[in-house]
């Protein structure tokens, strides 16, 4: 799976609070990786099931300025029981690596999962 994003001011470290420079924030990049794996896992769940992120390990290698196009590459998933594993990579317009990593998701029953959550008071 491949998706593209254009870096906006809202995506920068200065805006999201992960730094003070106007470049792609690592938390934004992490979100884009997670979004790709949610889509990649969609065909691997049954009715009443969903997936939740359980592991995110990325290395952000190079900065991307506002206006840059970032391409997210998400591998075909590997499944081990309830665990779905992806390799992820972000590249710039020239195909150079901006970040690499892995994301794991777990297949859960949505109702049972939410029943275990409580509202914070």
C-alpha positions in Angstrom: 0.0 0.0 0.0 1.3 3.5 -0.9 -0.2 6.8 0.2 1.0 10.4 -0.3 0.9 13.4 2.0 2.0 17.0 1.5 3.5 18.5 4.6 1.5 21.4 5.9 2.1 23.9 8.8 -0.3 21.7 10.9 2.1 18.7 10.4 5.2 20.5 11.7 7.1 19.9 14.9 6.6 23.6 15.8 2.8 23.1 15.6 2.4 19.7 17.2 4.8 20.5 20.0 7.5 17.9 19.3 10.1 20.6 18.6 10.4 24.2 17.4 11.2 23.8 13.7 8.8 24.1 10.8 9.6 20.6 9.5 7.6 17.3 9.4 7.0 16.2 13.0 7.9 12.7 14.0 4.4 12.3 15.7 2.8 13.3 12.4 4.9 10.8 10.5 3.9 8.1 13.1 0.2 8.9 12.5 0.7 8.5 8.7 2.3 5.1 9.3 -0.5 4.1 11.6 -3.1 5.2 9.1 -1.5 3.1 6.4 -1.5 0.0 8.6 -5.1 0.5 9.6 -6.0 0.4 6.0 -3.7 -2.5 5.3 -5.3 -4.6 8.1 -8.9 -3.8 7.1 -9.3 -7.0 5.0 -7.9 -9.2 7.8 -10.7 -8.7 10.4 -14.2 -10.1 10.6 -17.5 -8.4 11.5 -17.3 -7.0 15.1 -13.5 -7.0 15.0 -11.0 -4.1 14.5 -7.3 -3.7 15.0 -5.4 -1.6 17.6 -1.8 -0.5 17.4 0.5 -2.4 19.8 4.0 -1.4 18.6 5.4 1.5 16.7 9.2 1.6 16.1 10.4 4.2 13.6 13.7 5.9 12.8 13.1 9.4 11.4 16.2 9.9 9.2 15.8 13.3 7.4 13.7 16.5 7.7 10.9 17.4 5.3 9.9 21.1 4.9 6.4 22.5 4.5 5.2 21.7 1.0 7.2 18.5 0.6 5.5 15.4 -0.7 6.0 12.4 1.5 5.2 8.9 0.2 4.3 6.3 2.8 5.0 2.7 1.8 3.4 -0.1 3.9 4.4 -3.7 3.3 1.9 -6.6 2.8 1.0 -7.7 6.3 2.4 -10.7 8.0 0.1 -12.4 10.5 0.9 -14.4 13.6 -2.4 -15.3 15.3 -4.0 -12.0 16.4 -0.9 -10.0 15.6 -0.5 -8.3 12.2 3.0 -6.9 11.4 4.0 -4.3 8.8 7.2 -2.8 7.6 6.8 0.9 6.8 8.9 3.4 5.0 8.6 7.1 4.1 10.3 8.6 1.0 10.7 12.0 -0.4 9.9 13.1 -4.0 13.3 11.7 -5.2 12.6 8.3 -3.6 15.1 8.9 -0.8 14.3 7.4 2.6 13.0 9.8 5.2 12.0 7.2 7.7 11.8 3.4 8.2 10.3 1.2 10.8 7.7 -1.3 11.8 4.1 -1.3 13.1 2.3 -4.1 14.8 -1.5 -4.2 15.3 -3.7 -6.7 17.2 -7.0 -8.0 16.1 -9.6 -7.4 18.8 -13.3 -7.8 19.4 -14.4 -4.1 19.4 -17.2 -4.5 22.0 -15.1 -6.5 24.4 -12.2 -4.1 24.0 -14.3 -1.1 24.7 -16.0 -2.8 27.6 -12.6 -3.0 29.3 -12.2 0.8 29.1 -13.5 3.2 31.7 -14.3 6.8 31.5 -11.8 9.1 33.2 -13.4 11.3 35.9 
